[in-house]
């Protein structure tokens, strides 16, 4: 059985929601939900790459890279740093919001 996991996740945002994309299934779900009016050439390339990786025609990392290109073009690519709360490290320790109190 082919592994369909990405070597590292992509974080894609749509509106106020950021999704962690770990594998081809996550990627295809994200692409399936893309609005018809916004589907263009890079969208089609991402779908084709995911489909081909799913059946083993191209490597998983090639599909991930194509999805990342699509996400950058559409300005939906996020990063782990954007998801984490801002933490200040000072002389006496850590301060700032770190989670629910």
HELIX and SHEET records of a PDB file:
HELIX    1   1 UNK A   24  UNK A   32  1                                   9    
HELIX    2   2 UNK A   36  UNK A   38  5                                   3    
HELIX    3   3 UNK A   41  UNK A   54  1                                  14    
HELIX    4   4 UNK A   60  UNK A   74  1                                  15    
HELIX    5   5 UNK A   80  UNK A   83  1                                   4    
SHEET    1   A 3 UNK A  17  UNK A  23  0                                        
SHEET    2   A 3 UNK A   5  UNK A  14 -1                                        
SHEET    3   A 3 UNK A  77  UNK A  78 -1                                        
SHEET    1   B 2 UNK A  88  UNK A  90  0                                        
SHEET    2   B 2 UNK A  93  UNK A  95 -1                                        
END                                                                             
